[in-house]
Amino acid sequence: MTKAIVTGLFVITLGIVTSTADVTPYFQVLIREIDNPSGNLLDGTPCTPFGFTGFGCNTLLTGGVAVGSDITTTLLGTALNTHGETKISNLNLIMKDVNANAATEFTFHSDIKPILGKI
């Protein structure tokens, strides 16, 4: 096949998929980051022995993934998780999703690598 034919087929296929796609949202992700510069945990204890330097280390990431088409973001749903639970049952704290109980797993990976400059 020539490049023009492949490009034409791609455009036609994309047009068909776009015209028949459901316009309701089917996948949403909300991640909120809150950095507490005091470096204290939720119970008030310092999270590092180097707190006297002013280095904060209390970063709370709250994430939710909705997998259905009946998704609404509620005011109560965007509230922070105050008890630190990260189970799959906690997804509805972020979004109201009627299909959240059908999810089989929820994984999160964060890789933070500090870059040190030369002195």
C-alpha positions in Angstrom: 0.0 0.0 0.0 1.2 3.4 -0.7 1.5 6.1 1.9 -1.5 8.0 0.5 -3.8 5.0 0.7 -2.8 4.2 4.3 -3.3 7.8 5.3 -6.7 7.9 3.6 -7.8 4.7 5.4 -6.6 6.1 8.7 -8.6 9.3 8.2 -11.8 7.4 7.2 -11.4 5.0 10.2 -10.8 7.9 12.6 -13.9 9.7 11.2 -16.1 6.7 11.7 -14.8 6.1 15.3 -15.3 9.8 16.1 -18.8 10.0 14.8 -19.9 6.8 16.6 -18.1 7.4 19.9 -20.1 8.0 23.1 -19.8 11.7 24.1 -20.2 10.9 27.8 -17.0 10.7 29.8 -15.9 7.2 30.3 -12.5 7.7 32.0 -11.6 10.4 34.5 -8.6 10.8 36.7 -8.3 13.4 39.6 -5.0 13.7 41.5 -4.5 16.4 44.0 -1.2 17.2 45.7 -1.0 19.0 49.0 2.4 19.8 50.3 2.7 20.7 54.0 6.0 22.6 54.4 6.0 22.0 58.2 6.9 18.3 57.6 4.3 16.9 60.0 2.3 13.7 59.6 -1.5 13.7 60.0 -1.2 12.9 63.7 1.2 15.8 64.2 4.4 13.9 64.6 7.4 15.0 62.5 8.0 12.8 59.4 11.7 13.3 59.4 14.5 13.9 61.9 15.6 16.8 59.8 12.5 18.9 60.4 14.6 21.7 62.0 16.0 22.5 58.5 12.6 23.5 57.3 12.4 20.7 54.8 8.7 19.6 54.4 8.0 16.0 53.5 4.2 15.6 54.0 2.9 15.3 50.5 -0.5 13.8 50.2 -1.6 12.4 46.8 -5.3 11.5 46.5 -6.2 9.9 43.3 -9.4 8.4 41.9 -10.2 6.6 38.6 -13.7 6.3 37.3 -14.4 3.6 34.8 -18.1 4.1 33.9 -20.1 6.5 31.8 -22.3 7.8 34.7 -19.7 10.0 36.4 -20.3 13.1 38.4 -17.8 15.0 40.5 -19.4 16.0 43.8 -18.4 18.6 46.4 -18.2 15.9 49.1 -16.4 13.6 46.7 -13.5 16.0 46.3 -12.9 16.2 50.1 -9.5 15.0 51.3 -9.2 11.5 52.8 -8.3 12.3 56.4 -7.5 8.8 57.5 -4.9 7.8 54.9 -6.8 4.9 53.4 -5.6 3.8 49.9 -8.0 0.9 49.3 -10.1 0.5 46.2 -13.2 1.2 48.2 -11.9 4.8 48.6 -12.3 5.7 45.0 -15.8 7.1 45.5 -14.4 9.8 47.8 -13.1 11.5 44.6 -15.8 10.7 42.0 -19.2 9.2 42.1 -19.0 6.2 39.8 -21.7 3.5 39.7 -19.1 1.0 38.3 -16.4 1.6 40.9 -17.2 -1.6 42.8 -16.5 -3.6 39.6 -12.8 -2.6 39.5 -10.4 -5.4 40.4 -7.2 -3.4 41.2 -5.8 0.0 41.8 -2.1 0.6 41.6 0.0 3.7 41.9 3.7 4.2 41.4 5.7 7.3 42.1 9.4 7.6 41.4 11.0 10.7 42.7 14.7 11.3 41.9 16.3 14.4 43.3 18.8 16.1 41.1 21.8 17.4 43.0 23.9 20.2 41.6 27.6 20.6 41.8 28.9 22.9 44.6 
